């Protein structure tokens, strides 16, 4: 099965960003992709580089035009779409990813759990901590999990997703400067130690304060690249994943089977 990650530079014009996303999604469909994942906050420039109350007006509800147009695309093309958005629910806001199944229905959303507050990623000003835990979404083309950006640096989350049955974890990110080695190493380790595929989709483009470098990639449960890294321009990462191979990998490397939860209690007490 072919899966796709779409990376592109964003303008401050939300509608134009959505138009670009649709065109790239159409190209991914033409290339045979069955699951498509966009970058973190897919339709917005990177506003968390500072603190601006006006940015809240750009948030999307799950029935917003940005989501609806992608629902139609998913149904029309028979593809699953993972759509990272600045989500508003009542008076709260989240860094989320909406999961749209291949019939256009919304399976749910994942809300980022680890929200940083560092220079140029001042996310705590905008986003509440995710309140939906670590769901696994059963889609037409497989069971998937999501970890947005920083979430991937906390391996406990990936382990939980694998134990709950995820075969692929999608990792939408917005990383700038020279951190590719760190992200590729961490995500590859998560794939190996949990016997899953992981696709990282990073944004690109030079904005006012950051240069997002793309370099999206997909790694298999044996730590091998099966797609990417891509370049630093707008583009589509395509990867072939064989979900039927996971059973064999898990027999050869029975890491999940040999866990010892009785020994791990200390992690709950450590501060």
C-alpha positions in Angstrom: 0.0 0.0 0.0 1.2 3.5 -0.8 1.0 6.3 1.7 1.9 9.9 1.3 3.2 12.8 3.3 2.6 16.3 1.9 5.0 19.2 2.9 4.6 22.7 1.6 5.4 26.3 2.5 2.5 28.3 4.0 1.4 31.9 3.4 -0.6 34.1 5.7 -3.5 33.6 3.3 -5.4 30.6 4.7 -7.5 30.0 1.6 -4.5 29.9 -0.7 -2.8 27.4 1.6 -5.9 25.1 1.4 -5.9 25.4 -2.4 -2.3 24.4 -2.5 -3.0 21.5 -0.2 -5.8 20.2 -2.4 -3.7 20.3 -5.5 -0.9 18.3 -3.8 -3.5 15.9 -2.4 -4.8 15.3 -6.0 -1.2 14.6 -7.1 -0.8 12.1 -4.3 -4.0 10.4 -5.2 -2.9 10.1 -8.9 0.3 8.5 -7.6 -1.7 5.8 -5.9 -1.6 6.9 -2.2 -4.3 5.4 0.0 -3.4 7.4 3.2 -2.4 11.1 3.0 -0.9 13.0 5.9 -0.3 16.8 5.9 2.3 18.8 8.0 1.5 20.3 11.4 -1.0 23.1 11.2 -1.4 22.4 7.5 -3.3 25.6 6.4 -1.6 28.3 8.5 1.8 30.0 8.6 3.7 29.3 11.8 2.0 31.8 14.1 3.3 30.3 17.4 6.7 32.0 16.8 5.3 34.7 19.1 2.2 35.7 21.0 -0.6 37.3 19.1 -4.2 37.3 20.3 -5.4 37.9 16.7 -4.1 34.4 15.7 -7.1 32.8 17.5 -9.4 34.0 14.7 -7.7 31.6 12.3 -8.7 28.4 14.3 -10.9 25.7 12.7 -13.8 23.8 14.1 -14.2 20.2 12.9 -17.0 21.4 10.6 -15.0 24.4 9.2 -14.6 24.9 5.4 -11.0 23.7 5.6 -12.1 20.4 7.0 -15.2 20.1 4.8 -13.3 20.5 1.6 -10.9 17.7 2.6 -13.8 15.5 3.6 -15.1 15.8 0.1 -11.7 15.0 -1.4 -11.4 11.9 0.8 -14.8 10.6 -0.2 -14.3 11.5 -3.9 -10.9 9.8 -4.1 -11.5 7.0 -1.6 -8.5 8.0 0.6 -7.8 8.5 4.2 -6.6 12.0 5.1 -4.8 13.1 8.3 -5.4 16.8 8.6 -3.5 18.8 11.3 -5.3 21.9 12.3 -5.5 24.7 14.9 -8.7 23.3 16.4 -11.3 25.3 18.4 -13.8 23.6 20.6 -16.0 26.0 22.5 -13.6 28.3 24.3 -10.6 25.9 24.1 -8.0 25.5 21.4 -5.8 22.6 20.5 -3.0 21.6 18.1 -4.9 18.7 16.5 -5.0 16.3 13.7 -8.5 15.4 12.3 -8.7 11.9 10.8 -11.0 11.6 7.8 -11.8 8.1 6.6 -12.0 7.1 2.9 -15.8 7.6 2.9 -15.5 11.2 4.0 -16.5 10.5 7.6 -14.6 12.0 10.5 -13.2 9.2 12.7 -12.1 11.6 15.4 -9.1 13.8 16.2 -5.9 13.6 18.0 -4.8 16.5 20.2 -1.2 17.2 20.9 -0.2 16.1 24.4 3.2 17.6 24.9 2.9 21.3 24.2 6.3 23.2 24.2 6.9 26.7 25.4 10.3 27.7 24.0 11.4 30.6 21.9 9.7 30.5 18.4 7.5 27.6 19.5 5.4 29.4 22.1 2.6 26.9 21.9 1.3 27.0 25.5 0.0 30.5 24.7 -2.4 29.1 22.1 -3.0 25.4 22.8 -4.5 23.5 25.7 -2.9 20.1 26.5 -4.7 17.3 24.5 -7.6 15.7 26.4 -8.2 12.6 24.2 -5.2 10.5 25.2 -3.6 8.3 22.5 -6.4 7.0 20.3 -5.9 4.4 17.5 -8.1 5.1 14.5 -9.3 2.1 12.5 -9.6 3.3 8.9 -10.4 1.6 5.6 -6.7 1.0 5.0 -5.4 0.1 8.5 -5.0 1.1 12.1 -3.2 4.3 12.6 -1.9 6.5 15.4 -0.7 10.1 15.4 1.9 11.9 17.4 2.3 15.6 16.6 5.8 17.1 16.7 7.2 17.0 20.3 5.0 14.0 21.1 7.4 11.9 19.2 10.2 12.7 21.7 8.3 10.9 24.4 8.5 7.1 23.6 5.9 6.1 26.1 3.2 7.4 23.7 4.5 5.4 20.7 4.6 2.3 22.9 0.9 2.8 23.9 -0.2 3.3 20.3 1.6 0.1 19.3 0.1 -1.9 22.2 -3.4 -0.6 21.2 -2.9 -2.0 17.7 -1.5 0.8 15.5 0.4 -0.4 12.5 1.4 3.1 11.3 2.1 6.2 13.3 2.0 9.5 11.5 4.2 12.3 12.8 3.3 15.8 11.5 5.9 18.3 12.5 7.0 21.9 12.1 10.8 21.8 12.7 13.3 24.4 11.7 17.1 24.8 11.7 19.4 21.8 11.9 17.5 19.1 13.8 17.0 16.4 11.1 19.5 14.0 12.6 17.7 14.1 16.0 14.3 13.6 14.6 15.3 10.8 12.2 17.1 9.0 15.0 14.3 9.3 17.5 11.6 8.3 15.1 13.6 5.4 13.7 14.1 4.1 17.3 10.3 4.4 17.9 9.6 2.3 14.8 12.1 -0.4 15.7 11.2 -0.7 19.4 7.5 -0.9 18.6 7.5 -2.9 15.4 5.5 -0.3 13.4 5.9 2.0 10.4 6.3 5.7 11.2 6.0 8.6 8.7 7.3 12.0 9.6 5.9 14.9 7.6 7.7 18.2 8.2 6.8 21.6 6.9 9.0 23.7 4.6 9.5 27.3 3.8 11.3 30.4 5.0 9.1 32.5 7.3 9.8 35.6 9.3 11.8 33.8 12.1 12.3 30.2 11.0 13.5 28.2 8.0 11.5 24.9 8.0 13.5 22.3 6.2 11.1 19.5 5.2 13.2 16.3 4.9 10.1 14.2 5.5 10.6 10.4 5.6 9.1 7.1 6.4 10.8 4.3 8.2 9.8 0.6 8.6 9.9 -1.5 11.8 13.5 -2.7 11.0 14.7 0.9 10.9 15.1 1.2 7.2 14.0 4.2 5.1 11.1 3.2 2.8 10.6 6.8 1.7 12.6 10.0 1.7 14.1 12.0 3.2 12.5 14.5 0.8 14.1 17.8 -0.1 13.4 21.3 1.3 10.8 22.4 -1.2 7.1 21.8 -1.6 6.7 18.1 -2.3 5.1 14.7 -1.7 6.7 11.9 0.1 5.6 8.5 -1.2 6.3 5.3 0.7 5.2 1.7 0.1 4.2 -0.1 3.3 3.4 -3.8 3.7 1.2 -4.2 6.8 1.2 -7.9 6.3 5.0 -8.0 7.0 4.5 -6.7 10.5 3.5 -10.2 11.8 6.8 -11.6 10.6 8.9 -8.7 12.0 7.2 -9.1 15.4 8.0 -12.8 15.4 11.6 -12.2 14.6 11.9 -9.3 17.0 9.4 -10.0 19.8 10.0 -6.8 21.7 6.4 -6.1 22.6 5.9 -9.7 23.6 8.9 -9.7 26.0 8.0 -6.5 27.8 8.2 -6.6 31.7 5.5 -4.1 32.9 6.1 -5.5 36.5 9.5 -3.8 36.4 8.5 -0.4 35.1 6.5 1.0 38.0 9.3 3.3 39.0 8.7 5.4 35.9 5.4 6.5 37.4 7.1 7.8 40.5 10.0 9.5 38.9 9.8 13.3 38.6 
